[in-house]
Amino acid sequence: MPTPENTPSTRPAERMLAAGTLPVAATLLTGTIALYIALVAFGNITDFETNQQFVRHVLAMDTTFKDNGLKWRAVESTALQDAAYVGIIAWETLAALILGTATVLWARALRRPEGLRRAQLTGSIGLMMILLLFGVGFIGIGGEWFAMWQSEAWNGLDAAIRMITFAGIALIATHLPAATAGARTQSAADTASTADTASAADAAGGALKEGRP
Protein backbone atom coordinates (compact mmCIF):
# COMPACT_ATOMS: atom_id res chain seq x y z
CA MET A 1 0.00 0.00 0.00
CA PRO A 2 1.56 3.37 -0.98
CA THR A 3 2.43 5.72 1.84
CA PRO A 4 1.27 9.37 1.74
CA GLU A 5 4.81 10.47 1.01
CA ASN A 6 4.97 8.35 -2.13
CA THR A 7 1.56 9.11 -3.59
CA PRO A 8 1.64 10.62 -7.08
CA SER A 9 -0.11 13.79 -5.89
CA THR A 10 2.79 14.77 -3.62
CA ARG A 11 5.65 14.08 -6.02
CA PRO A 12 5.34 17.30 -8.09
CA ALA A 13 5.33 19.34 -4.88
CA GLU A 14 8.42 17.51 -3.67
CA ARG A 15 10.19 18.22 -6.96
CA MET A 16 9.30 21.91 -6.69
CA LEU A 17 10.69 22.05 -3.17
CA ALA A 18 13.86 20.23 -4.25
CA ALA A 19 14.30 22.77 -7.07
CA GLY A 20 14.40 25.54 -4.48
CA THR A 21 17.38 24.19 -2.53
CA LEU A 22 20.62 26.11 -2.25
CA PRO A 23 22.69 23.67 -4.36
CA VAL A 24 20.22 24.16 -7.22
CA ALA A 25 20.49 27.93 -6.81
CA ALA A 26 24.30 27.68 -6.81
CA THR A 27 24.13 25.60 -10.00
CA LEU A 28 21.94 28.15 -11.76
CA LEU A 29 23.96 31.16 -10.58
CA THR A 30 27.24 29.59 -11.63
CA GLY A 31 25.81 28.49 -14.95
CA THR A 32 24.38 31.93 -15.68
CA ILE A 33 27.71 33.65 -15.07
CA ALA A 34 29.51 30.96 -17.08
CA LEU A 35 27.18 31.58 -20.02
CA TYR A 36 27.58 35.35 -19.77
CA ILE A 37 31.37 35.40 -19.63
CA ALA A 38 31.55 32.78 -22.40
CA LEU A 39 29.43 35.01 -24.64
CA VAL A 40 31.59 38.01 -23.74
CA ALA A 41 34.76 36.12 -24.66
CA PHE A 42 33.19 34.78 -27.85
CA GLY A 43 32.06 38.27 -28.84
CA ASN A 44 35.51 39.71 -28.25
CA ILE A 45 37.09 36.98 -30.35
CA THR A 46 34.65 37.16 -33.26
CA ASP A 47 34.29 40.97 -33.14
CA PHE A 48 37.83 41.81 -32.06
CA GLU A 49 37.89 45.43 -33.26
CA THR A 50 34.94 46.77 -31.23
CA ASN A 51 36.30 46.29 -27.73
CA GLN A 52 39.83 46.70 -29.03
CA GLN A 53 38.95 50.37 -29.50
CA PHE A 54 37.53 50.48 -25.98
CA VAL A 55 40.75 49.16 -24.45
CA ARG A 56 42.90 51.44 -26.60
CA HIS A 57 40.99 54.57 -25.63
CA VAL A 58 40.96 53.68 -21.93
CA LEU A 59 44.70 53.02 -21.82
CA ALA A 60 45.51 56.04 -23.97
CA MET A 61 43.35 58.25 -21.71
CA ASP A 62 42.43 60.34 -24.74
CA THR A 63 38.82 60.95 -23.67
CA THR A 64 39.46 61.95 -20.04
CA PHE A 65 39.37 65.55 -18.79
CA LYS A 66 41.44 67.92 -20.91
CA ASP A 67 43.46 69.29 -18.00
CA ASN A 68 43.91 65.85 -16.46
CA GLY A 69 47.15 65.80 -14.48
CA LEU A 70 47.24 62.01 -14.64
CA LYS A 71 47.94 61.81 -18.36
CA TRP A 72 51.49 60.64 -17.61
CA ARG A 73 49.96 57.24 -16.81
CA ALA A 74 48.66 56.80 -20.35
CA VAL A 75 49.85 53.85 -22.45
CA GLU A 76 50.14 55.08 -26.02
CA SER A 77 51.78 52.01 -27.55
CA THR A 78 49.17 50.15 -29.60
CA ALA A 79 51.19 46.95 -29.19
CA LEU A 80 50.90 47.15 -25.40
CA GLN A 81 47.25 48.12 -25.64
CA ASP A 82 46.47 45.13 -27.85
CA ALA A 83 48.51 42.82 -25.58
CA ALA A 84 46.36 43.94 -22.64
CA TYR A 85 43.22 43.28 -24.68
CA VAL A 86 44.36 39.79 -25.65
CA GLY A 87 45.17 39.12 -22.00
CA ILE A 88 41.63 40.13 -21.03
CA ILE A 89 40.14 37.79 -23.64
CA ALA A 90 42.35 34.92 -22.48
CA TRP A 91 41.30 35.54 -18.86
CA GLU A 92 37.61 35.64 -19.83
CA THR A 93 37.94 32.41 -21.81
CA LEU A 94 39.66 30.59 -18.95
CA ALA A 95 37.06 31.84 -16.47
CA ALA A 96 34.27 30.64 -18.77
CA LEU A 97 35.82 27.17 -19.01
CA ILE A 98 36.26 26.89 -15.24
CA LEU A 99 32.74 28.14 -14.50
CA GLY A 100 31.32 25.83 -17.15
CA THR A 101 33.10 22.90 -15.52
CA ALA A 102 31.82 24.01 -12.12
CA THR A 103 28.26 24.13 -13.46
CA VAL A 104 28.54 20.54 -14.67
CA LEU A 105 29.98 19.48 -11.29
CA TRP A 106 27.15 21.23 -9.44
CA ALA A 107 24.57 19.52 -11.65
CA ARG A 108 26.12 16.11 -11.02
CA ALA A 109 26.37 16.78 -7.31
CA LEU A 110 22.62 17.30 -7.08
CA ARG A 111 22.33 13.51 -7.38
CA ARG A 112 25.65 12.65 -5.72
CA PRO A 113 26.14 14.92 -2.69
CA GLU A 114 29.74 13.77 -2.21
CA GLY A 115 30.64 15.92 -5.24
CA LEU A 116 29.31 19.16 -3.77
CA ARG A 117 32.62 20.19 -2.23
CA ARG A 118 34.50 19.82 -5.51
CA ALA A 119 31.82 21.82 -7.32
CA GLN A 120 32.02 24.53 -4.68
CA LEU A 121 35.80 24.86 -4.93
CA THR A 122 35.84 24.85 -8.74
CA GLY A 123 33.07 27.43 -8.90
CA SER A 124 34.84 29.61 -6.34
CA ILE A 125 37.96 29.76 -8.50
CA GLY A 126 35.96 30.87 -11.54
CA LEU A 127 33.93 33.42 -9.57
CA MET A 128 37.05 34.90 -8.00
CA MET A 129 38.52 35.25 -11.49
CA ILE A 130 35.44 37.31 -12.42
CA LEU A 131 35.87 39.45 -9.31
CA LEU A 132 39.53 40.04 -10.13
CA LEU A 133 38.82 40.88 -13.77
CA PHE A 134 36.07 43.38 -13.14
CA GLY A 135 37.16 44.57 -9.69
CA VAL A 136 40.92 44.90 -10.07
CA GLY A 137 41.06 45.16 -13.87
CA PHE A 138 38.13 47.39 -14.77
CA ILE A 139 37.40 49.33 -11.57
CA GLY A 140 40.85 49.49 -9.98
CA ILE A 141 43.21 49.75 -12.95
CA GLY A 142 40.87 51.03 -15.66
CA GLY A 143 38.62 53.16 -13.50
CA GLU A 144 41.17 54.74 -11.16
CA TRP A 145 44.68 54.33 -12.58
CA PHE A 146 43.64 55.24 -16.13
CA ALA A 147 40.81 57.54 -14.93
CA MET A 148 38.11 55.79 -16.94
CA TRP A 149 35.50 57.43 -14.70
CA GLN A 150 36.28 60.75 -16.39
CA SER A 151 35.29 59.48 -19.86
CA GLU A 152 31.74 59.74 -21.14
CA ALA A 153 32.41 57.76 -24.31
CA TRP A 154 34.54 54.84 -23.04
CA ASN A 155 33.35 53.99 -19.56
CA GLY A 156 32.72 50.42 -18.43
CA LEU A 157 32.36 51.01 -14.69
CA ASP A 158 28.60 50.37 -14.53
CA ALA A 159 28.95 47.01 -16.28
CA ALA A 160 31.87 46.09 -14.03
CA ILE A 161 29.90 46.92 -10.89
CA ARG A 162 26.99 44.78 -12.08
CA MET A 163 29.28 41.81 -12.69
CA ILE A 164 31.02 42.18 -9.32
CA THR A 165 27.62 42.26 -7.60
CA PHE A 166 26.38 39.20 -9.49
CA ALA A 167 29.57 37.20 -8.98
CA GLY A 168 29.71 38.23 -5.32
CA ILE A 169 26.17 37.02 -4.69
CA ALA A 170 26.95 33.73 -6.43
CA LEU A 171 30.13 33.29 -4.40
CA ILE A 172 28.29 33.91 -1.13
CA ALA A 173 25.52 31.50 -2.12
CA THR A 174 27.97 28.72 -2.92
CA HIS A 175 29.68 29.12 0.45
CA LEU A 176 26.59 29.14 2.65
CA PRO A 177 26.58 26.10 4.97
CA ALA A 178 23.49 24.59 3.35
CA ALA A 179 25.18 24.50 -0.07
CA THR A 180 27.38 21.55 0.91
CA ALA A 181 25.31 20.14 3.76
CA GLY A 182 24.55 17.07 1.68
CA ALA A 183 28.23 16.36 1.22
CA ARG A 184 28.90 16.64 4.94
CA THR A 185 25.90 14.41 5.72
CA GLN A 186 27.09 11.83 3.21
CA SER A 187 30.62 11.99 4.62
CA ALA A 188 29.31 11.53 8.15
CA ALA A 189 27.18 8.60 7.02
CA ASP A 190 30.15 7.01 5.29
CA THR A 191 32.27 7.51 8.40
CA ALA A 192 29.58 5.99 10.61
CA SER A 193 29.16 3.07 8.22
CA THR A 194 32.91 2.47 8.22
CA ALA A 195 33.02 2.64 11.99
CA ASP A 196 30.11 0.18 12.30
CA THR A 197 31.79 -2.21 9.89
CA ALA A 198 35.06 -2.01 11.82
CA SER A 199 33.24 -2.60 15.13
CA ALA A 200 31.43 -5.62 13.70
CA ALA A 201 34.71 -7.01 12.40
CA ASP A 202 36.38 -6.51 15.79
CA ALA A 203 33.48 -8.19 17.53
CA ALA A 204 33.60 -11.13 15.15
CA GLY A 205 37.35 -11.44 15.64
CA GLY A 206 36.92 -11.44 19.42
CA ALA A 207 34.29 -14.11 19.24
CA LEU A 208 36.53 -16.35 17.15
CA LYS A 209 39.38 -15.95 19.63
CA GLU A 210 37.08 -17.00 22.47
CA GLY A 211 35.88 -20.02 20.51
CA ARG A 212 32.33 -18.74 20.25
CA PRO A 213 30.42 -19.14 16.94
N, C-alpha and C positions, 0 to 999 in steps of 0.2 A: 504494500500500500504506500503511495507516495506521501512523503512528509510535506508540510506546508512550505518548507524552505525550497523544495524541489518542484513545486507545482509550476506548470508553464506560465501562469499568470504573474508569478513573481520574478521570473528570469529577466525580462526586459528591464525591470526596475533595478535589479542587481547589476546588470550591465551598465546602466546609466550611472549608478553610484560608483562602480569601478572606474568608469571613464573620468570621474572627477577627482581621482586620487592625485597626490603630488607627483609621483613618478610619471604619470601620463602628462601632467602639465609640464614637467621638465622636458619630456620628450618633444612635445609640441613647441615649446619655447626654443629649445636647441635647434630643432629642425627648421623653424621659421628663420632664425638668424643664419643658419647654414645656407638656406635657399637665397636669402637676401645677399649675403656677401659673395656667394657663387655667381649670382647675376651681375653684381657690381664688377667682379673680376672679369667675367665673360664680356661685359660691355666695354671695359677698358681695353681688353685684348682685341676685340673685333672693331672697336671704334677708337683706336689709339689716339687720334689727333685731338679729339674733343677735350678730354681731361688732361692731355699733354699741355694744352694751352693754359689750363687752370694752374697746373703745377708751375709752369714757366713764369706766369704772371705773379704768383704768390712769392716764389723765390726771388724774382727780380725786383719785387716791391715797387713796380712801376705804376700801380694804381692806388698807392697809399697817399697820405696827406702830402701836399707839395713841399711844405717846410719841415718834413719829417727828419728829425735829427738821428734817426736810426738807419738811414739809408746805407750806412757803411756795412750793415749786415747782409746786404743784398748779394745773391749769387747770380752773376750775369752770364756765366758760362753755360751755354745750351747743353753741352755734354754732361755737365754735373746735374743740371736740371733734369735731363732725360734719364740719367742714372738713378736719381731719386724717384722718378716716376716708375721706372721698371722695378725698383725695389718695393714700392708700394703695391704694385700688381702682384709681385711674387709673394709678398706677405699676405695679401688678400686671398690668393689662390691656396696657399698652405692652410690658412685659417678655415677656408671653406672645406677643404679635404678633412681636416681634423674634426670640425663640427659635424660634417656629414657622417663620418665614422662614429662619432659620439651618438648621433641620432639613431643609427642602426643598433648600437649597443644598448641604448635606452629601450628601444622597441623590443629587442630580444629579452632584456631583463624584466619586462613586464610579465613574462611567463616563467622566467628563471631568476628569482630574486638574488641568487648568488652573484649575478653579473652587474648588480646595481652599482657597486663600488667602482668597478672599472669604468662604467659609463659616466659616473660622476666625475672621476679624475680626468678622463679624456675630454669631456665637455668643458671642464674648468680650464684646461689648457687653451682650448679654442676660444672660449669667452674672454680669457685674459689677454689673448692676442688681439681681440677686437678692442678691448679697453685700452691697450697700449697704442694701437694704431690711431684710434680716434681721440684718445685722451692726450697721450704724449705727442703723437705725430701731428694731428690736426689742431688741437687746442693749444698745447704747450708750445711746440716748435712753430707751426704755421700761424697760429693765432697771436702768440705773444712775441716770439723771437723775430718772425718776419712781419709782424704787425698786420696780419690778415684782417683783423677787426676794423681797420681803418678803410678797407676797400668796400665799395658798394657793388662793384662788378664781379669780383672774384673772392667770395666769402663763403666758406663752407662750415662755419661755426655752428649754425643751427642744426644742420644735418649731423654733425659730429656729436652734439649734445644729445640728440634723439637716440643715436646709436649707443652712446655710453649709458643712457638711462635704460634702454631696452636690454643691453647685455648685462648691466648691473642687476636688473630685476631677475633675469634668467639665472645669473650666478648665485644670487641669494636663494632662489627657489630650489636650485639643485643641491644646496648645502643645508637646507632645513632638515632637522632630524628625521622627519617622516619620509624624506625622499629615499633614504636607504634603510628604513626600518625593516623592510622585508629581508634585506641581506643579513642584517644583524640577527633577526629572528631565525633565519635559516642556519646561520653559523652557530647560533646557540643550540638549535635543535641537533645539528650535526655533532656538536661537541658532547651534548647529553647522550646522544645515541652511541657515540664512541665510548663514552665513559661507562654506559650500561653494558655494552658488549665486553669491555675489559673486565668489569666487575663479574659478569657471568662467567667469563673464562677463568678468572681467578678462583671463583667459587667451585667451578668444575674441577680445576686442578687440585684444590684442597680436598675435595671429596675423593678423588682418585688416590691421593696420598694416604688418606685414612682408610682406604679399602671399601668405602661406601659406593654404591652404584650411582 
